[in-house]
Amino acid sequence: MAAKDYQICTAIFHAYIAKVNKRNPNRMTDDRRVITENEIMMLIDWYLDNELEENHTTLSFESHTREGKRVQLKFVDEYKDE
C-alpha cells in the first residue's frame, strides 16, 4: 500500500488514518488506525510553531457544521511579571 491510498477519516468517536473503500468512498476498510489525542495535539503545536507565530495568521476550518466561523489565537507570555 502506498501512503497516497490513506486518508484521515472521521467517525463518531474517533479519527482514523484509513484506506478508503474503492466501491464506496464513504466507507473505510479494516486497514485503519486510530489517531490519538496526543498525535493531534502534537500536529497543532507543530503548526503553531511553523505558521502562526511567524505569519500572524488565523486558523480556519472547512466544515459544513461550523461554516462562517474561525478560530483566533493570541499568544500570551506565560511568565509576564505583574
Buried (B, 14 or more C-beta within 10 A) or exposed (E): EEEEEBEEBEEEEEBBBBBBEEEEEEEBEEEBEEBEEEEEEEEEEEEEEEEBEEEEEEEEEEEEEEEEEEEEEEEEEEEEEE
